[in-house]
């Protein structure tokens, strides 16, 4: 029973992932034959920056944090939060440097499907549609990084926080969950103390309502103005 469940988990994660969704069922089964599942506890690393590229990873359940660590090791810059059925590591597969440029770890208890690099290369050679999907995924991730760079370079922390809250509200609706202050700081490229002060200011001004790390936006007009800087 457990084997059947985990087999179905692999199939569903790959079938709904943007890279593998266009494969014929027979080709998908070949990918499943070479792939395997890995369970991660909260805080457990999937891979570290600088390690050799061995797999592309598809999130089957949970949530993974993808980040880089500052030169002194005291700060993180979160580049992406990946949930099902997103993939991680596809950019590294295309690189000639053959090592991961980031670290990925479980933000929640998670399960990932691990597809060997050699299998990805064969799929690229045999299936042009898979290659296009892979390139599209890489381009989308690059676009996200450019947006992050723009935020950090041109906007104050309060603007970055307002942008984040508005985006989460648009995606998840009222009462959306808020990460911890250290996680939020890493996402915004700052430190937890500044996040705490800025959130407190937003709350005291009546722009947001906070209950048990869930957020309701009370004054969207003002937050939009703050987000614009």
C-alpha positions, 0 to 999 in steps of 0.5 A: 500500500505504501509503495503504491501511494509513493508511486502515485506521489511520484507520478502526480508530482511529475505529471503536474510539473511544468517540465514533465507535463507534456511527456507521453505516459510511456516517457513519463514512466521511464522518468519514474523508473529512474527517479526516487523520492526523498523525505526531508524534515523541517530545516533539513537541507536538500543540497548546499551551494557548491555541491555537484549537480546530480539531480533536478528535484520536483516538490511532491509535498511541503515547501522548500526554501532556496537561498544564498548565504552572505559572505560572512555567513550571517545573512540569507537572501531567499531567492525562491520558495518552492511548493508542489509541483515546482522544480528545483535545480533545473538551471544547474543542469544546464550550466557547464559549471556542474555545481549548485549555485544556491542552497535548498532546504525544507521550510516544512516537512517535505517530499521531493522527487529526484530525477538524475541529471543524466536523465534530464539530458537524455530527455532534452536530446529526445524531446524538443517540447521538454527542452522548450519547457525547461528553457521556459522554466529557466527564463521564468526563474531569471525573471523572478531574480530580476524582480528580486534584484530590482526590489532590493536595489531600488526600494526601501524595506517598507516598500518591499514588505508592502509589495510582498503583503499585496502579492500574498493577498492577491494570491491567497486571499484575506487572512493569508499566513505570514512566515516567521520574521527571520524567513520574511527578512530573508525573503526581503533581503533585510534583517528580522529586527527591521521586519518586526518594526515595519510590521508593527508600524503597519499594524499600529497605523491600521493598514493591516490586521495581524492575528496568529501570524495571519494577515488581513489588509485593512487599507489597500490604497495606502499599502499600494502607495507605500509599495510604490515607494 
